[in-house]
Amino acid sequence: MHRLKHPVRLGLLLATLAALGGGGWYVYTTLTEPLVIDAPPPALLPDLPDTAEPLPASVVEAPITYDMSGALDSLERAIPRRFGDITQKLQAGNNRRAHFAFAVSRTPFRLRLEGRTVSLSTTVEYEARGWYLPPIGPEISAACGTGGVPRPRITATLVSSAQITPDWRLRTRTRIGRLEPVTDSARDRCRVTPFRIDITDRVLQATRNLLEERLRRIDEGVAAWDSRSRFEQLWRVLQRPVRFTDSVYMTMGPYSAQLGALSAQGDTVIARLRLVASPQVVTGPYPNEFALMKPMPRLGPRTRVGDGAHVQLEGTLAYPVASGLLRKALVGREFQQAGRRLVVEDIEVRGIGGGRVALGLTVGGAVRGRLWFTGTPALDRERRELIVPDLDVDVGSANLLVRGLDWLKGEEMRNFLRARARVSEAELIGRLGRMAEQGINRTLTDGIVLSGQVQRAEATSVRASLRELRVRARADANIRLDISKAPSLPRAPNAIPAPAGTRGKARSKAKD
């Protein structure tokens, strides 16, 4: 084809071709130079609602470790280590001629756990003296456990069953499980034979009176203590986002709580709390704490809700970042369209709403300029990539091509983009998975430690909005919350009145 040399003819041709372009345009600068084309961007649509299915329920084991030394200290303070007075006479029943006195000391309590029942044992040793005033003659006396003679022994076991009620109140029921001589031998019985008085039974009854009064007061103190508010503080901590790094956060999302069996290691009792949660790792601004906060649920019995945890990784891929990734893969690549050579000079990714994206392809070679393609992002699960399988020429670009560039409507360019406009999910999900693995082991607050392992993450959905691409993935994990600073028993007061059964008969000496 020969050149149009006349300037008037050339100007008319350029004006006519530009007018035919409509929303876009194409021109020849000369009849031998490449065609220049600029298609209009695709029309915008409203964003679609998020319809992704939630992950299965996740189990987060959260054992609460109780250091029972505090509770033991409280009990030690409530039950005196020594009581009674060897110089204070008590009448032996209805016998006005017979009296006795005793003084008791005990060993520290020893803890043992069986199921949900805590047993606290101590050994009581005592010395006793008996007096008898015969009808004729002076008062005579006898003693046991005095003057270097081994003192009789009593074993005392307190049994306390504790529970956390469905409304997170702490309740205890403490009673005397065993109170008897250590053995049936003469060593552990104190019988003042001439007076026919068994002082062992008197000491046992006085000890029982003391223990029952003190234990009742301890249970009443626990019931009056506001344990729920302590658990609410713990619940709020578990709902706050955990910062991994800038713009990357983890939320636990607990919504149910269950309590399993108790176990013990030495003086430590472990209450096996299980949380049902929806853990997520998200990117973007700091999550709204008010939206995350849920009221504390009722505490239920432990049931089977699944094995392990499933962490939802949710990452955003901004369109400028996606554009940069595609530029690395496509800019400079050549392809043939209807026998003509074209080269990719630039590519841009935009969100257009309706769950769709637009790819603006800038080409050189036989044609210079930009065309737009649109489609819906999806996942290639086998290759673990984000793709746009239905990518096709946008309506605006297609209308422009109808008016003179039919050869550009061939399938080569479309197939070229469908095959190569891909982004590895590892660019986003792999990074989030690694962050979760590194960041999940940390102290959330004093006494609450988060730990666990995150397995390989697999993308489950991709959603395009006007602002960004949002990719979700599922990662199987083992997540554990070790809670060592949990609500504990209230401390007993230093001084508790003596049991009613002994007041008015003797002055007890209570020493800590």
Buried (B, 14 or more C-beta within 10 A) or exposed (E): EEEBEEEEEBEEBBEEBEEEBEEBBBBBEEEEEBBBBBBBBBEBEEBEEEEEEEBBBBBBBBBBBBBBBBBBBBBBBBBBBBBBBBEBBBEBEEEEEBBBBBBBBBEEBEBEBEEBBBBBBBBBBBBBBBBBBEEEEEEEBBBBBEEEEEBBBBBBBBBBEBBBEEEBBBEBBBBBBEBEBBEEEEBBBBBBEEBEBBBBBBBBEBBBBBBBBBBEBBBEBBEEBEBBEBBBEBBEBBBBBBEBEEEBBBBBBBBBBBBBEBEBEEBBBBBBBBBBBBBBBBBEEEBEEEEBEEEBBEBEEEEEEEEBBBBBBBBBBBBEBBBEBBBEBBEEEEBBBBEBEBBBBBBBBBBBBBBBBBBBBBBBBBBBBBBBBBBBBBBBEEEBBBBBEEBBBBBBBBBBBEEBBEBBBBEBBBEBBBEBBBBBBBBBBBBBBEBBBEBBEBEBEEBBBBEBBBBEBBBBBBBBBBEBBBBBBBBBBBBBBBBBBBBBBBEBEEEBEBBEBBEEEBEBBBEE
